[in-house]
Amino acid sequence: MSDTETTGTHAPETPHPRRWPVLGLLGLAQLMLILDITVVAIALPHMGTELDLDRAALTWVVSGYALTFGSLMLLGGRAADLFGAKRVVLAGLAVFTAASLAAGLATGAPLLLAARIAQGAGAALLSPAALSVVVRLFDGDERNRALGIWSALGGGGAALGVLLGGLLTAGPGWAWVFFVNVPVGLIVLVVLARILPRLPRAASGPLDMPGAALVAAATGALIYALIRAGDHGWLNALTLALFIFAAAAYTAFAAWQRRAAAPLMDLRLLGRRPVVAGIFVIAVATALMVGVFFLGSFYLQNHQNHGALMTGVLFLPVALLTMAAATAAGRMLGRLGARSPAAVALLVAAAGFLVPVLWSGTAAMVAGVSVTAAGLGALFVVASATALGSVAPHEAGVTSGIVSTFHEFGASAGAAAVSSAAAAGIAGHTGTRATSGFDDAFLLAAGVAALSAVIALWLIPSRSE
């Protein structure tokens, strides 16, 4: 019997001996997916110049990945339940790595955009399946610690991507923001194939393809509407049509799930208070984190005239504080529960957003976004632990897919809201008009964080509930 097959026989109550190395490898794979968003954003101007890409093509280099990633994650989570998390993790990682190679070799828009869509599909398989493995391998306080490490990598990855993108673009060139994934992906793939346990399948039956198509169409339309709202306004005719289509498709999906013989998801999951609380917090945390990244990056580059590489260096404290806070929160959740830490983290984030409103300059901006990032780093752990802390093994994959989907909703909504509120500053205006735009966006973010703290106190169950 092979080593992999042997490890699959561990009783659920017996901690798997290789659970921490597995977590490290899965975390590294997840870090690649998160880095690939911001690291590519920094390289866009150079891609556009070398490949002669227009503004629409450059927008789809980012949006194509986000749309595919977000719209297919529920399918990826369910596939992990049905076909085994190990198979789906390895398949997703293989697709993402191969697509990264294709993107780096692209000589024009068609291949680059196709590769980005393929990267998104691979990420949608990998991310929820990997998270479901973490949920099933760890239990109790160890699960909170593991989710803390997972969240630290995800939260800090966005800020680290700014630095890595600047280094690679200024050094070997834009193609290396994709090429760097290839050796890392191959090494992780080979090692995971050997040590990742073959966990028992959590569910049986056929994959609900009509349900998958409906939820993918609805999620894709909603994310595209949120992305489009940032550029064209929330009341734009096509934006409104996309919102309406998304609502109709979600309604059809819900109706189909009630009559399907093997539904894609049990809709009763969305009636559980911990799951609802967790996905609310993950959406808010991601929206605010995207706000931190966009506002800080544009302010430092457009308003303070720092280059991409210097901006990446200035974001290093943001990444470090995010990781440190997430790791610390993972250790404390078992003693404190989730409700109070969530409220405190959101209030810390709100205070950080107010710093650059009250004081101007590079130092104030870096200090403010760093304080905010510390609060949000802790919040990511609270969200994951709340939503996934009590799910049964057969629900781990699809619940991870739900959490990951709302992560993308938050990212898209945050980008849209920030680009609307800070339009003057992001467009490159200078003087009072730009400052006012940034102030408006930071005040909006601070208000959302403070209001969410109140909602979290009401929504997140206490330890006794």
VOPAGU-2260 file (C-alpha; in pm, 1 decimal, decimal comma):
REM VOPAGU-2260
SITE   aa  ch    i         X         Y         Z
SITE  MET   A    0       0,0       0,0       0,0
SITE  SER   A    1     136,7     343,4     -91,1
SITE  ASP   A    2     215,8     611,1     163,7
SITE  THR   A    3     -63,8     828,9      33,6
SITE  GLU   A    4    -319,1     553,5      70,4
SITE  THR   A    5    -198,5     477,8     421,9
SITE  THR   A    6    -239,7     837,0     536,0
SITE  GLY   A    7    -596,1     834,3     416,5
SITE  THR   A    8    -690,8     577,6     681,1
SITE  HIS   A    9    -635,6     806,5     981,6
SITE  ALA   A   10    -941,0     838,4    1199,9
SITE  PRO   A   11   -1086,4    1188,0    1198,0
SITE  GLU   A   12   -1018,3    1225,9    1572,2
SITE  THR   A   13    -647,4    1141,1    1524,4
SITE  PRO   A   14    -444,7    1444,7    1410,9
SITE  HIS   A   15    -271,9    1373,2    1083,5
SITE  PRO   A   16     107,8    1360,3    1136,6
SITE  ARG   A   17     181,5    1568,8     826,3
SITE  ARG   A   18     -93,8    1825,1     872,1
SITE  TRP   A   19     142,3    2119,2     930,7
SITE  PRO   A   20     365,6    2057,3     623,7
SITE  VAL   A   21      46,8    2009,8     419,7
SITE  LEU   A   22     -85,1    2341,2     551,6
SITE  GLY   A   23     240,4    2511,8     454,9
SITE  LEU   A   24     225,2    2381,3      98,0
SITE  LEU   A   25    -144,2    2459,4      55,2
SITE  GLY   A   26     -81,9    2806,1     199,4
SITE  LEU   A   27     199,4    2861,8     -51,8
SITE  ALA   A   28     -33,6    2759,1    -334,2
SITE  GLN   A   29    -304,3    2993,9    -204,5
SITE  LEU   A   30     -47,2    3273,1    -176,3
SITE  MET   A   31      23,9    3236,8    -549,5
SITE  LEU   A   32    -344,9    3287,5    -629,0
SITE  ILE   A   33    -368,4    3602,5    -414,6
SITE  LEU   A   34     -36,9    3744,8    -533,0
SITE  ASP   A   35    -147,6    3697,4    -891,8
SITE  ILE   A   36    -406,1    3974,5    -853,7
SITE  THR   A   37    -187,4    4260,7    -728,0
SITE  VAL   A   38     139,3    4149,3    -883,4
SITE  VAL   A   39     -25,2    4163,2   -1226,0
SITE  ALA   A   40    -183,8    4503,5   -1154,8
SITE  ILE   A   41     160,3    4658,9   -1104,8
SITE  ALA   A   42     287,0    4513,0   -1435,3
SITE  LEU   A   43     -11,8    4626,0   -1647,0
SITE  PRO   A   44     146,0    4944,6   -1791,9
SITE  HIS   A   45     447,3    4747,8   -1915,4
SITE  MET   A   46     227,0    4473,4   -2060,3
SITE  GLY   A   47      22,8    4733,7   -2244,6
SITE  THR   A   48     329,8    4894,9   -2398,9
SITE  GLU   A   49     503,9    4574,7   -2506,6
SITE  LEU   A   50     195,9    4388,6   -2634,5
SITE  ASP   A   51      17,6    4698,8   -2767,9
SITE  LEU   A   52    -290,5    4638,5   -2551,8
SITE  ASP   A   53    -564,7    4899,1   -2532,9
SITE  ARG   A   54    -739,5    5001,2   -2210,7
SITE  ALA   A   55   -1020,4    4746,3   -2256,7
SITE  ALA   A   56    -773,9    4460,3   -2300,1
SITE  LEU   A   57    -575,6    4567,5   -1993,5
SITE  THR   A   58    -895,3    4580,8   -1789,9
SITE  TRP   A   59    -981,7    4225,2   -1892,3
SITE  VAL   A   60    -634,8    4100,8   -1796,6
SITE  VAL   A   61    -745,0    4170,4   -1437,7
SITE  SER   A   62   -1121,4    4122,3   -1468,0
SITE  GLY   A   63   -1104,0    3797,4   -1667,9
SITE  TYR   A   64    -913,3    3630,9   -1384,6
SITE  ALA   A   65   -1139,6    3774,0   -1114,3
SITE  LEU   A   66   -1460,2    3680,6   -1297,6
SITE  THR   A   67   -1358,8    3320,5   -1364,5
SITE  PHE   A   68   -1210,2    3276,0   -1017,9
SITE  GLY   A   69   -1518,9    3412,1    -843,1
SITE  SER   A   70   -1788,2    3249,2   -1053,9
SITE  LEU   A   71   -1653,4    2891,7   -1044,7
SITE  MET   A   72   -1553,5    2857,1    -677,6
SITE  LEU   A   73   -1880,6    2703,9    -561,7
SITE  LEU   A   74   -1836,8    2443,6    -835,2
SITE  GLY   A   75   -1478,1    2384,2    -718,8
SITE  GLY   A   76   -1589,3    2335,8    -359,4
SITE  ARG   A   77   -1861,3    2088,2    -455,5
SITE  ALA   A   78   -1620,0    1902,0    -683,6
SITE  ALA   A   79   -1388,8    1859,0    -383,4
SITE  ASP   A   80   -1673,6    1699,9    -186,7
SITE  LEU   A   81   -1771,1    1465,7    -472,3
SITE  PHE   A   82   -1438,5    1364,3    -628,6
SITE  GLY   A   83   -1200,3    1402,8    -336,1
SITE  ALA   A   84   -1020,1    1715,9    -221,5
SITE  LYS   A   85    -676,8    1581,6    -318,3
SITE  ARG   A   86    -770,7    1527,1    -682,3
SITE  VAL   A   87    -927,4    1871,3    -713,4
SITE  VAL   A   88    -636,1    2047,1    -540,4
SITE  LEU   A   89    -381,8    1882,9    -771,4
SITE  ALA   A   90    -593,4    1941,9   -1083,0
SITE  GLY   A   91    -645,9    2308,9    -996,9
SITE  LEU   A   92    -276,2    2361,5    -923,9
SITE  ALA   A   93    -175,6    2192,3   -1251,6
SITE  VAL   A   94    -416,1    2408,0   -1454,5
SITE  PHE   A   95    -304,1    2728,5   -1279,6
SITE  THR   A   96      65,8    2649,0   -1332,1
SITE  ALA   A   97      25,6    2561,6   -1701,0
SITE  ALA   A   98    -184,6    2873,2   -1759,8
SITE  SER   A   99      81,6    3087,2   -1588,4
SITE  LEU   A  100     340,1    2957,0   -1835,2
SITE  ALA   A  101     108,2    3036,8   -2127,1
SITE  ALA   A  102      45,9    3389,8   -1994,8
SITE  GLY   A  103     418,5    3459,7   -1968,4
SITE  LEU   A  104     473,7    3338,1   -2325,3
SITE  ALA   A  105     185,2    3546,5   -2466,2
SITE  THR   A  106     266,8    3772,5   -2758,3
SITE  GLY   A  107     -74,3    3935,3   -2788,7
SITE  ALA   A  108    -410,2    3991,2   -2626,9
SITE  PRO   A  109    -588,5    3665,0   -2733,2
SITE  LEU   A  110    -339,9    3424,8   -2570,9
SITE  LEU   A  111    -289,0    3646,2   -2265,5
SITE  LEU   A  112    -661,7    3677,4   -2195,7
SITE  ALA   A  113    -724,3    3306,3   -2257,6
SITE  ALA   A  114    -441,7    3220,9   -2017,8
SITE  ARG   A  115    -580,8    3454,7   -1751,1
SITE  ILE   A  116    -923,3    3289,4   -1778,6
SITE  ALA   A  117    -757,3    2947,3   -1746,6
SITE  GLN   A  118    -564,7    3072,3   -1442,0
SITE  GLY   A  119    -896,4    3177,0   -1288,0
SITE  ALA   A  120   -1047,4    2833,7   -1355,1
SITE  GLY   A  121    -750,2    2660,0   -1193,9
SITE  ALA   A  122    -767,6    2894,5    -895,0
SITE  ALA   A  123   -1141,4    2827,0    -856,6
SITE  LEU   A  124   -1069,5    2454,2    -825,9
SITE  LEU   A  125    -766,7    2492,2    -599,8
SITE  SER   A  126    -873,8    2753,9    -344,4
SITE  PRO   A  127   -1196,1    2605,2    -197,7
SITE  ALA   A  128   -1062,2    2248,7    -218,4
SITE  ALA   A  129    -745,6    2349,1     -30,4
SITE  LEU   A  130    -946,7    2532,4     234,9
SITE  SER   A  131   -1171,1    2227,4     280,5
SITE  VAL   A  132    -857,4    2016,2     341,4
SITE  VAL   A  133    -746,6    2258,6     613,8
SITE  VAL   A  134   -1089,8    2243,3     777,4
SITE  ARG   A  135   -1090,1    1861,6     773,6
SITE  LEU   A  136    -729,0    1806,3     887,3
SITE  PHE   A  137    -745,3    2036,8    1188,6
SITE  ASP   A  138    -985,3    2062,0    1479,4
SITE  GLY   A  139   -1044,7    2279,3    1786,2
SITE  ASP   A  140    -779,5    2537,6    1872,3
SITE  GLU   A  141    -547,0    2390,8    1610,9
SITE  ARG   A  142    -804,1    2470,1    1344,6
SITE  ASN   A  143    -814,3    2833,7    1457,5
SITE  ARG   A  144    -434,2    2850,0    1443,9
SITE  ALA   A  145    -432,1    2689,9    1098,4
SITE  LEU   A  146    -697,7    2932,6     972,9
SITE  GLY   A  147    -489,0    3214,7    1119,8
SITE  ILE   A  148    -191,4    3109,4     909,2
SITE  TRP   A  149    -415,0    3064,1     603,3
SITE  SER   A  150    -566,6    3408,9     649,3
SITE  ALA   A  151    -226,2    3566,1     714,2
SITE  LEU   A  152    -102,3    3443,2     377,9
SITE  GLY   A  153    -417,4    3557,5     199,9
SITE  GLY   A  154    -435,0    3898,0     366,3
SITE  GLY   A  155     -63,5    3974,1     342,4
SITE  GLY   A  156     -36,3    3838,5     -10,0
SITE  ALA   A  157    -210,7    4136,5    -166,0
SITE  ALA   A  158      37,4    4380,4     -13,5
SITE  LEU   A  159     337,2    4157,9     -89,6
SITE  GLY   A  160     218,9    4144,8    -450,1
SITE  VAL   A  161     278,0    4518,1    -485,8
SITE  LEU   A  162     642,9    4474,6    -382,3
SITE  LEU   A  163     698,1    4159,2    -587,6
SITE  GLY   A  164     529,3    4313,7    -892,1
SITE  GLY   A  165     756,0    4617,6    -872,0
SITE  LEU   A  166    1068,7    4406,1    -833,7
SITE  LEU   A  167     987,5    4169,7   -1121,2
SITE  THR   A  168     862,8    4439,1   -1358,5
SITE  ALA   A  169    1162,0    4664,0   -1293,9
SITE  GLY   A  170    1397,9    4364,3   -1317,2
SITE  PRO   A  171    1353,5    4071,2   -1558,3
SITE  GLY   A  172    1028,8    4208,3   -1705,4
SITE  TRP   A  173     650,2    4176,8   -1684,3
SITE  ALA   A  174     639,9    3816,1   -1812,8
SITE  TRP   A  175     809,4    3703,4   -1491,4
SITE  VAL   A  176     505,3    3792,9   -1283,6
SITE  PHE   A  177     363,8    3479,8   -1451,7
SITE  PHE   A  178     680,9    3273,8   -1497,0
SITE  VAL   A  179     757,1    3285,2   -1123,6
SITE  ASN   A  180     447,0    3069,8   -1064,4
SITE  VAL   A  181     582,1    2784,8   -1278,4
SITE  PRO   A  182     871,8    2648,7   -1068,0
SITE  VAL   A  183     683,7    2716,1    -743,7
SITE  GLY   A  184     369,9    2547,5    -877,5
SITE  LEU   A  185     558,9    2242,3   -1003,4
SITE  ILE   A  186     747,2    2191,1    -675,5
SITE  VAL   A  187     430,4    2225,7    -467,4
SITE  LEU   A  188     244,2    1993,1    -706,3
SITE  VAL   A  189     506,3    1715,9    -681,9
SITE  VAL   A  190     535,6    1734,3    -302,0
SITE  LEU   A  191     160,2    1757,9    -242,9
SITE  ALA   A  192     104,7    1455,0    -467,1
SITE  ARG   A  193     318,9    1258,4    -219,2
SITE  ILE   A  194     211,6    1390,8     121,1
SITE  LEU   A  195    -144,0    1524,9      80,1
SITE  PRO   A  196    -373,2    1265,0     241,4
SITE  ARG   A  197    -643,3    1108,7      29,6
SITE  LEU   A  198    -932,7    1214,0     251,1
SITE  PRO   A  199   -1256,6    1016,4     210,4
SITE  ARG   A  200   -1502,8    1168,2     -33,5
SITE  ALA   A  201   -1744,4    1386,1     158,6
SITE  ALA   A  202   -2043,1    1330,3     -72,5
SITE  SER   A  203   -2163,9    1106,4    -352,1
SITE  GLY   A  204   -2376,5    1139,3    -661,6
SITE  PRO   A  205   -2345,8    1326,8    -991,3
SITE  LEU   A  206   -2225,4    1684,6   -1020,8
SITE  ASP   A  207   -2521,5    1920,8   -1057,6
SITE  MET   A  208   -2423,0    2080,9   -1389,8
SITE  PRO   A  209   -2745,4    2285,9   -1440,0
SITE  GLY   A  210   -2703,5    2426,5   -1090,1
SITE  ALA   A  211   -2333,8    2491,8   -1154,3
SITE  ALA   A  212   -2415,1    2677,3   -1477,1
SITE  LEU   A  213   -2681,4    2890,3   -1309,4
SITE  VAL   A  214   -2470,3    2989,8   -1010,4
SITE  ALA   A  215   -2164,3    3056,0   -1229,3
SITE  ALA   A  216   -2369,9    3281,4   -1459,2
SITE  ALA   A  217   -2524,0    3464,3   -1163,7
SITE  THR   A  218   -2194,6    3511,6    -980,8
SITE  GLY   A  219   -2009,7    3615,0   -1295,3
SITE  ALA   A  220   -2278,7    3870,9   -1379,2
SITE  LEU   A  221   -2278,4    4011,7   -1026,6
SITE  ILE   A  222   -1899,0    4042,6   -1008,3
SITE  TYR   A  223   -1888,6    4202,4   -1354,5
SITE  ALA   A  224   -2161,6    4446,0   -1250,1
SITE  LEU   A  225   -1959,5    4542,3    -942,2
SITE  ILE   A  226   -1643,1    4586,2   -1149,1
SITE  ARG   A  227   -1829,6    4788,0   -1413,5
SITE  ALA   A  228   -1996,8    5010,7   -1153,1
SITE  GLY   A  229   -1657,7    5152,6   -1058,6
SITE  ASP   A  230   -1596,0    5279,8   -1412,5
SITE  HIS   A  231   -1945,6    5357,0   -1540,3
SITE  GLY   A  232   -2149,5    5430,2   -1229,0
SITE  TRP   A  233   -2401,4    5230,2   -1030,4
SITE  LEU   A  234   -2698,3    5354,9   -1237,8
SITE  ASN   A  235   -2549,3    5276,3   -1578,8
SITE  ALA   A  236   -2802,7    5084,5   -1792,2
SITE  LEU   A  237   -2580,2    4780,9   -1855,3
SITE  THR   A  238   -2467,6    4772,8   -1491,6
SITE  LEU   A  239   -2830,3    4767,5   -1375,7
SITE  ALA   A  240   -2914,9    4500,4   -1633,9
SITE  LEU   A  241   -2632,7    4282,8   -1500,5
SITE  PHE   A  242   -2757,8    4323,4   -1142,7
SITE  ILE   A  243   -3109,9    4225,6   -1253,7
SITE  PHE   A  244   -2980,7    3925,2   -1449,0
SITE  ALA   A  245   -2775,2    3812,0   -1147,8
SITE  ALA   A  246   -3080,0    3833,6    -920,4
SITE  ALA   A  247   -3291,8    3635,8   -1167,6
SITE  ALA   A  248   -3022,9    3369,8   -1213,4
SITE  TYR   A  249   -2977,9    3329,9    -836,0
SITE  THR   A  250   -3356,2    3291,6    -800,0
SITE  ALA   A  251   -3357,0    3024,8   -1069,6
SITE  PHE   A  252   -3060,9    2854,3    -899,8
SITE  ALA   A  253   -3244,7    2844,4    -565,3
SITE  ALA   A  254   -3555,1    2701,7    -731,5
SITE  TRP   A  255   -3350,0    2435,7    -909,4
SITE  GLN   A  256   -3168,0    2335,5    -590,0
SITE  ARG   A  257   -3501,8    2255,2    -424,9
SITE  ARG   A  258   -3598,3    2009,1    -697,1
SITE  ALA   A  259   -3261,4    1869,1    -812,4
SITE  ALA   A  260   -3193,6    1506,5    -721,1
SITE  ALA   A  261   -2831,2    1586,2    -625,9
SITE  PRO   A  262   -2819,3    1964,1    -566,9
SITE  LEU   A  263   -2495,6    2158,3    -590,9
SITE  MET   A  264   -2544,9    2288,2    -236,2
SITE  ASP   A  265   -2781,5    2252,2      54,7
SITE  LEU   A  266   -2953,9    2591,5      71,9
SITE  ARG   A  267   -3008,5    2536,3     443,0
SITE  LEU   A  268   -2639,3    2621,2     488,7
SITE  LEU   A  269   -2732,1    2984,1     420,8
SITE  GLY   A  270   -2983,6    2968,4     704,2
SITE  ARG   A  271   -2720,6    2888,8     965,9
SITE  ARG   A  272   -2623,4    3189,8    1172,2
SITE  PRO   A  273   -2248,6    3110,2    1190,7
SITE  VAL   A  274   -2225,6    3066,7     812,8
SITE  VAL   A  275   -2418,3    3388,9     746,2
SITE  ALA   A  276   -2204,5    3577,1     999,1
SITE  GLY   A  277   -1883,8    3438,1     851,2
SITE  ILE   A  278   -1964,8    3526,8     492,1
SITE  PHE   A  279   -2077,4    3877,1     597,5
SITE  VAL   A  280   -1748,4    3935,1     777,5
SITE  ILE   A  281   -1535,3    3790,0     494,7
SITE  ALA   A  282   -1709,5    4012,0     238,3
SITE  VAL   A  283   -1661,5    4325,4     451,6
SITE  ALA   A  284   -1299,2    4238,9     535,4
SITE  THR   A  285   -1210,6    4180,2     170,3
SITE  ALA   A  286   -1387,9    4495,2      51,9
SITE  LEU   A  287   -1201,7    4704,1     309,0
SITE  MET   A  288    -868,0    4537,0     231,9
SITE  VAL   A  289    -910,3    4610,9    -139,0
SITE  GLY   A  290    -993,0    4967,6     -39,0
SITE  VAL   A  291    -667,2    4986,3     158,7
SITE  PHE   A  292    -468,1    4855,5    -137,1
SITE  PHE   A  293    -626,0    5075,9    -402,4
SITE  LEU   A  294    -638,3    5395,8    -199,6
SITE  GLY   A  295    -289,2    5357,6     -60,4
SITE  SER   A  296    -135,8    5255,2    -392,5
SITE  PHE   A  297    -295,5    5534,8    -595,3
SITE  TYR   A  298    -227,3    5797,3    -328,2
SITE  LEU   A  299     140,7    5707,9    -303,3
SITE  GLN   A  300     192,8    5688,4    -680,1
SITE  ASN   A  301     -38,4    5961,3    -813,7
SITE  HIS   A  302     -41,9    6207,3    -524,2
SITE  GLN   A  303     301,4    6157,8    -363,7
SITE  ASN   A  304     481,3    6066,3    -690,1
SITE  HIS   A  305     644,1    5746,3    -566,6
SITE  GLY   A  306     734,5    5482,4    -825,0
SITE  ALA   A  307     588,2    5131,7    -831,6
SITE  LEU   A  308     892,9    4978,8    -661,5
SITE  MET   A  309     901,2    5239,2    -381,6
SITE  THR   A  310     526,5    5194,7    -333,2
SITE  GLY   A  311     585,3    4822,7    -291,4
SITE  VAL   A  312     851,7    4885,2     -27,4
SITE  LEU   A  313     616,7    5121,4     158,7
SITE  PHE   A  314     350,1    4849,2     157,4
SITE  LEU   A  315     580,3    4601,9     332,0
SITE  PRO   A  316     458,8    4706,9     682,8
SITE  VAL   A  317     101,9    4650,8     561,8
SITE  ALA   A  318     183,5    4291,5     465,6
SITE  LEU   A  319     378,2    4219,3     784,7
SITE  LEU   A  320     112,0    4362,7    1016,5
SITE  THR   A  321    -164,1    4175,8     833,2
SITE  MET   A  322      19,7    3846,6     875,6
SITE  ALA   A  323     112,0    3911,4    1238,4
SITE  ALA   A  324    -242,7    4009,6    1336,3
SITE  ALA   A  325    -397,1    3711,5    1157,9
SITE  THR   A  326    -158,2    3468,1    1324,8
SITE  ALA   A  327    -221,1    3622,9    1668,5
SITE  ALA   A  328    -597,3    3616,1    1618,7
SITE  GLY   A  329    -585,1    3248,4    1528,1
SITE  ARG   A  330    -421,8    3175,9    1863,0
SITE  MET   A  331    -669,9    3384,5    2065,3
SITE  LEU   A  332   -1001,7    3279,2    1914,0
SITE  GLY   A  333   -1027,2    2964,0    2120,6
SITE  ARG   A  334   -1017,2    3169,0    2442,4
SITE  LEU   A  335   -1215,2    3476,6    2336,0
SITE  GLY   A  336   -1466,1    3349,1    2082,3
SITE  ALA   A  337   -1532,3    3541,0    1760,3
SITE  ARG   A  338   -1781,9    3815,3    1849,4
SITE  SER   A  339   -1564,9    4058,2    2050,3
SITE  PRO   A  340   -1249,9    4017,7    1836,0
SITE  ALA   A  341   -1456,7    4091,4    1523,5
SITE  ALA   A  342   -1593,7    4416,3    1666,5
SITE  VAL   A  343   -1253,3    4528,5    1797,4
SITE  ALA   A  344   -1083,1    4444,2    1464,7
SITE  LEU   A  345   -1339,1    4646,7    1269,9
SITE  LEU   A  346   -1302,5    4945,7    1503,6
SITE  VAL   A  347    -922,7    4928,7    1467,6
SITE  ALA   A  348    -967,9    4926,2    1089,3
SITE  ALA   A  349   -1201,6    5227,8    1110,2
SITE  ALA   A  350    -944,7    5418,9    1318,3
SITE  GLY   A  351    -674,3    5340,6    1063,8
SITE  PHE   A  352    -886,9    5476,1     778,7
SITE  LEU   A  353    -923,8    5807,2     966,3
SITE  VAL   A  354    -547,1    5866,8    1002,0
SITE  PRO   A  355    -484,2    5986,4     641,5
SITE  VAL   A  356    -798,1    6203,0     664,1
SITE  LEU   A  357    -664,5    6386,4     969,3
SITE  TRP   A  358    -300,8    6405,9     854,3
SITE  SER   A  359    -149,9    6422,6     506,1
SITE  GLY   A  360     170,2    6287,5     356,8
SITE  THR   A  361     340,8    5955,2     294,4
SITE  ALA   A  362     407,6    5874,2     661,0
SITE  ALA   A  363      44,4    5928,7     760,6
SITE  MET   A  364     -81,3    5717,0     471,1
SITE  VAL   A  365     153,0    5426,5     549,0
SITE  ALA   A  366      69,7    5445,7     921,8
SITE  GLY   A  367    -304,4    5458,3     855,0
SITE  VAL   A  368    -321,4    5169,8     611,2
SITE  SER   A  369     -89,4    4964,1     834,6
SITE  VAL   A  370    -321,2    5007,6    1135,0
SITE  THR   A  371    -619,0    4921,0     916,4
SITE  ALA   A  372    -440,1    4614,5     780,4
SITE  ALA   A  373    -372,8    4489,5    1134,2
SITE  GLY   A  374    -744,0    4501,9    1212,3
SITE  LEU   A  375    -838,3    4336,8     885,5
SITE  GLY   A  376    -578,1    4062,4     924,3
SITE  ALA   A  377    -746,6    3955,5    1246,7
SITE  LEU   A  378   -1088,9    3989,1    1084,3
SITE  PHE   A  379   -1009,1    3737,9     808,5
SITE  VAL   A  380    -942,9    3471,9    1071,4
SITE  VAL   A  381   -1264,1    3553,8    1258,5
SITE  ALA   A  382   -1460,9    3520,1     934,9
SITE  SER   A  383   -1314,4    3183,4     836,0
SITE  ALA   A  384   -1337,2    3038,3    1186,5
SITE  THR   A  385   -1698,1    3151,8    1226,7
SITE  ALA   A  386   -1821,5    3017,6     893,0
SITE  LEU   A  387   -1620,1    2694,3     889,4
SITE  GLY   A  388   -1575,5    2619,1    1259,4
SITE  SER   A  389   -1868,7    2380,6    1298,1
SITE  VAL   A  390   -1934,3    2241,3     949,0
SITE  ALA   A  391   -1953,9    1866,8     901,6
SITE  PRO   A  392   -1693,5    1692,5     680,9
SITE  HIS   A  393   -1945,7    1642,5     399,0
SITE  GLU   A  394   -2012,6    2017,9     396,5
SITE  ALA   A  395   -1651,4    2138,2     411,0
SITE  GLY   A  396   -1595,5    2171,7      36,8
SITE  VAL   A  397   -1914,2    2352,5     -58,5
SITE  THR   A  398   -1897,2    2578,6     249,8
SITE  SER   A  399   -1538,7    2667,9     159,8
SITE  GLY   A  400   -1665,7    2749,9    -188,3
SITE  ILE   A  401   -1932,4    2979,3     -42,3
SITE  VAL   A  402   -1676,9    3158,6     177,6
SITE  SER   A  403   -1437,4    3196,0    -115,4
SITE  THR   A  404   -1714,6    3328,2    -340,4
SITE  PHE   A  405   -1808,6    3598,4     -90,4
SITE  HIS   A  406   -1439,0    3684,2     -67,2
SITE  GLU   A  407   -1453,0    3771,6    -438,1
SITE  PHE   A  408   -1782,7    3959,2    -395,3
SITE  GLY   A  409   -1614,4    4172,5    -130,9
SITE  ALA   A  410   -1311,5    4237,6    -349,1
SITE  SER   A  411   -1522,9    4346,7    -644,8
SITE  ALA   A  412   -1756,4    4561,9    -434,1
SITE  GLY   A  413   -1462,1    4725,0    -257,3
SITE  ALA   A  414   -1289,3    4809,9    -584,2
SITE  ALA   A  415   -1610,8    4952,7    -730,8
SITE  ALA   A  416   -1692,0    5162,7    -423,4
SITE  VAL   A  417   -1339,5    5298,6    -390,9
SITE  SER   A  418   -1305,7    5387,7    -758,4
SITE  SER   A  419   -1636,1    5576,0    -738,0
SITE  ALA   A  420   -1569,8    5757,5    -408,6
SITE  ALA   A  421   -1209,8    5851,9    -489,9
SITE  ALA   A  422   -1257,5    5911,1    -862,5
SITE  ALA   A  423   -1071,1    6243,8    -867,8
SITE  GLY   A  424    -766,7    6107,9    -685,2
SITE  ILE   A  425    -749,1    5783,3    -882,2
SITE  ALA   A  426    -788,9    5966,6   -1214,4
SITE  GLY   A  427    -466,1    6150,4   -1142,7
SITE  HIS   A  428    -600,0    6495,5   -1049,9
SITE  THR   A  429    -387,1    6699,7    -814,5
SITE  GLY   A  430    -443,7    6956,6    -542,0
SITE  THR   A  431    -758,1    7001,9    -335,6
SITE  ARG   A  432    -977,7    6801,6    -574,9
SITE  ALA   A  433    -762,9    6488,0    -543,5
SITE  THR   A  434    -727,1    6523,2    -165,7
SITE  SER   A  435   -1101,4    6560,0    -127,6
SITE  GLY   A  436   -1156,9    6245,0    -334,7
SITE  PHE   A  437    -924,7    6037,6    -117,4
SITE  ASP   A  438   -1077,6    6182,0     201,6
SITE  ASP   A  439   -1427,6    6091,4      84,4
SITE  ALA   A  440   -1320,2    5733,9      12,3
SITE  PHE   A  441   -1141,6    5692,8     347,0
SITE  LEU   A  442   -1437,9    5835,2     536,6
SITE  LEU   A  443   -1671,5    5596,4     351,2
SITE  ALA   A  444   -1447,9    5302,7     442,1
SITE  ALA   A  445   -1427,1    5413,1     806,7
SITE  GLY   A  446   -1805,7    5439,3     822,4
SITE  VAL   A  447   -1853,8    5094,2     669,5
SITE  ALA   A  448   -1605,8    4945,1     919,1
SITE  ALA   A  449   -1774,3    5110,2    1218,7
SITE  LEU   A  450   -2124,6    5007,8    1107,8
SITE  SER   A  451   -2003,7    4654,1    1041,1
SITE  ALA   A  452   -1866,1    4636,5    1397,0
SITE  VAL   A  453   -2216,7    4694,8    1529,6
SITE  ILE   A  454   -2365,2    4437,1    1290,7
SITE  ALA   A  455   -2097,3    4183,1    1385,2
SITE  LEU   A  456   -2180,4    4216,5    1756,2
SITE  TRP   A  457   -2543,0    4134,3    1673,9
SITE  LEU   A  458   -2486,9    3870,2    1405,7
SITE  ILE   A  459   -2194,2    3658,4    1529,4
SITE  PRO   A  460   -2309,7    3398,2    1782,8
SITE  SER   A  461   -2164,9    3417,7    2133,4
SITE  ARG   A  462   -1962,7    3127,9    2267,6
SITE  SER   A  463   -2263,0    3005,3    2465,8
SITE  GLU   A  464   -2500,6    2996,9    2166,6
